[in-house]
Amino acid sequence: MPKTVFEGYRKLTSTNCEVLAIVKGGVGVPAAKAADEVEVVLDHTSFYGDSGGQVGDLGWFSSTDGNAMIAEIVGCVLPVQGVRAHKAILKQPLAVGDRVNTVVDGVRRDAIRRNHTGTHLLHAALRQVLGTHVKQAGSLVAPDRLRFDFSHFSQVADEELQEIEDIVNREVLANAKVETLVDVPIDAAVNEYHAMALFGEKYGDKVRVVKLSDGFSTELCGGTHTAATGQIGLLKLTSEESVSSGVRRIEAISGMGSLDTFRKDFELAQLRRQLFRRTGTFRGVEDEAGSAGRRAEEAAARD
């Protein structure tokens, strides 16, 4: 099957995309009807597929004139290297040979970009604080959070976590430009640019290098990123734990996720002050504040 040309680095919408294949229930079909759940392969697309730890895009297919929704896209995967399969819930009939426009959810993609660039900053900061023995051992880049697994021999101390967070956010405030180099020979990427390779990723003779203009980070990466570090907004570490012997895990949030967390923490701090003024003691304050926090989390989960 011909490879799908990925245009999503430059734009969120691809036009006049030809349907090359439709798969329903694991079997290729020439056409499918409205309400069918299928996988659709196109000749070109703006949708990023699950790979390198980054989750796939969501969005929709529209008619080529943009006046009708053809399908809701609830995922995008790479079943074969270079081929992108769009997980679609059809709103209109679709057949092999039809043409559609692909439209990515831009707000969600921007959140993913922030977390992916944030992952690179976190990796570099970990190596600065803990040592160059730190290597990536797995990752997840999603719109709501990032998860980074890395080699290290002990729990990361609170003081070290604060230093790592400070280094990352100083780099965010520096607003360094995120530069992308394409079709770089693998030897040049590793030996000349000193690019870090990502865990579990398979590389060809030519690779894509994502680097910061100030030299803070350089990695081999096929994911989507912000144009500059300042677009991350702020990165907040939320947890650190052991995954297995010699492997630690850090989770973090960025952008609006960080703002939401700080807002909740500020509201809890205000509640503590109010309770102290009313009672003259901190006794019971933590219990009431904790109950308020749980109520807020439950309300958010219901929303």
N, C-alpha and C positions, 0 to 999 in steps of 0.2 A: 504493500500500500504506500502511495506517495506520502512524504512527510508534510506535516502541517507547518506552514510558515507562521512564526509567531511575530506579531506586530505590536504586542502590548508594551514593549519598552518605550515606544514613542507615543502611543495613543491608546485610548480606552474604547474606541469604536473602529471596527473594520467593516468595510462595505463590500457588497457584491461577492460574498463568500459562497463558493460552490459546495453543496452537500456531496461528499464523496462516498459516505457509507452511513447506514442506520442499523443499529444493533438493538434488538428487542429480545429480552430473556436469553441473552447469550448467543443469539442467532442473527445473522445478517438478513435484513429484509429490504425490499425495494421501496417500500413506503410505509407510513404509519399514520394513524388517525388522531384526531384531537383527544386529549386526556391520556394518551399512551405515555408510558415512562420509558424512554429510550436513551441510547448513547449515540451521539451524532459526531461524525468526523468531517471536518471542513478542509478546504485547500489552504485557507489562511484564517487567522483569528487574532483577536485582541485578548483572549482569555489565557491567563497563566494556569498551568496544570500543576497539581501536587508534585513537588520535587524539591530536593535540597532542604527539606524541613519546612518550606513555605507552603501554606495551604493554597488550594486552587481558588480562582475567582468565582464569584457569583454574578448573576445579571440576567440578560435575556437576549433572545433573537428577535429582531424586528423584520418586517418586510423591507424590501430594498428601497421603497419610497418612504419608509419610516412611519407609515400611518397605522400599522397593525402589529400587535405582538404575536409572534409565531410560537415562541416557547419560553418558558421560565427555565433558566439554567441554575441548577442547584449544586453543581460541582463540576470540576474539570480535572481529568487525570491523564497520565501518560501510560497507556497499556503497553505500548511499544515505543522505544526511544525515538523521539522526534514526531510521534503521532499523538495529537491531543483529542481525547474523547470527551465531549460535552454531555454531562448528565442532564437530560432535558425532560421537562413535563410539557407536552405539546398543548398549545392552545388552538392551533390550526393544523390541518393535515400537512404532512411534509413527505417529500419523495427525494430519492437520489437524483441529483441533477438540478434540484431547485437551488435558488440563491437567496441568501439572507444577509442582514447586517448583524454583527455581534456587538453587544453593548455591555460593558463591564460596570458593575456597581462601583462608582468612583470613590464614594465616601469610605466604603469598606477597603478598597485597594489602598487608599491613602493611609489608613490605619495600619495595614500590613506593611507598607513601605516604612513607616516610622519604626515599627518593631524590628524590621529586618536590618535597617541601618543601625538601630540601637543594639542589636545583637553583635554586630561587628565592633562597635565601640566597647561593649562589655567584654568581648573576647580580648581586645587589646589591653584594657584596663586590668583584667585578671592577670595577664602575663606580666604587667608592670608591677603589680602589688605582690602576687604570690610567686612569680618566677616563670621562666621560659619553659619549664616542664609542663605547664598547662597546655593541654591540647583539647580541641573540641571532641566530644564523645557522643554527640547527638544533639538535636535541636528541634524546636517547634516555633514557627513564626506564624502567628494567627492575628486577627484584627484586635482581639481583646487582651492579648498578652504575648510575651515571648518566654520560652523555656530553653535553658542552655545547660547541657551536661558537659562536664569537663574533668580531665584527669587531675586529681589532687589527693594527697595522702591523709588529710585531716580536715576536721570541720573548720570553716572559715570564721575567724573571730569577728565579733561585732565591729571592732575598730577597723578591721580590714575591709569589711563590707561597706562601712561608711566612707573609707578612703576610695574604694572602687567606685562607689556612687558619685563621690565628689569629682573624680577624674572624668567619668563619663559626662557629667553635666557641665563641667568646664569646657569640654570639647563641643557639647551642644551649643553653649553660649558663644563659642568661637566661630560658629556658623561656617565651618570649613566646607568647601565645595566637594561634592561626591562625584568623582570622575570615573568613567567607564572606558576601558580599553578592550576592543574586540579583536578576535582572531590573532591573539598573541601566542606564539609558539610556547608550548608548555615548559621547555627548558628555560626560555627567557623569563617567563612569568615567575618561576621558582628561584632561579639563580640571579637574575638581574633586578627584578622588582621585589624579590623576597616575599612573594605572596604566600599567605597561609592557605593550605588546602583544607577543604571541609570534609568532615567525617562522612563516610558512606557514599561520597560522590564519585562517579566515574568520569574521568577526563579523557578527552581525545588529544590529538596532536596540537590543535589550536583551542585556546581557552579564552574565557571572558574574565577580566580583572577589574575588581571594584576597589578603588583607592581614594583616600582623602587627600585633598590638595596640600595639607600641611604634613603629610607623611605619617599621621598617627596610626592608620590602619591600611593594610593592603591584603586583600583576600581573593582567591579564585571563587567566583560566585555567579550563578545564573539567575539570581533572584531580582526582584524589583526593589528600588531604593528611592529615598528622598533625593532631591537635587542638592541639598546642603544639610548639614547636621542640625542647623537651627530649626528645621521643620519638624524635628522630633518633639520639640516643645520642652519636655522634661522627662527624664527616665527615673523611675522609682523601683528599687529592688523590693520585692514583696516576700520572698522566702529563700532559704538556703537549707539544703538537706542532703543526706546520703542516698544514693541510688543503688550502689553496690560497692564492693571493696575497691577503693582507689578511685571511685567516681562520685563527684558531687553534682548537685543540681541547683541552679539559681533560676527563679522566675522573676519577671519584672513587667512593668506596664509603662506606657508612654502616652503622650498627647492627652486626649480627653480622659483617658483612663486614670492618668496621674492626677488630673484636676479633680475628678470625682472622688478619688481616695482622699486627697488633701481636704476637700470640702467636708467629707464625712468626719475626718479627724478633727477639723476645726469646730464642727457642730458639737462633737462629743466633749471637746475642751470647754466650750461655752457652757454646756450642761453641767460639767463638773464645777465650774466657777459659780453658776447660779445656785447649785445645791449647797455649796460651801457657804455662800452668803446667807442662805436661808437657815441652815442648821448650825453654822459656826464650827463644823467639824467635817473631816473627810470620811468619817465612818458611814458606810453605806453608799458612799458616792460611786465607788467602782461598780457595785452591784446594779445601781440604778442606771449608770451610764452604759454598763454592759447590756442591760435589758433593752435600753433605747437603741443601742447599736444592732442588737439582734432583730428588734422590730423593724428597723430601717432595712436590714438585709433581707428579711422576709418579704417586706413590701416590694423591694427591688426585684426579688425573684418572681413575685406574682406578676409584676409588670412585664 
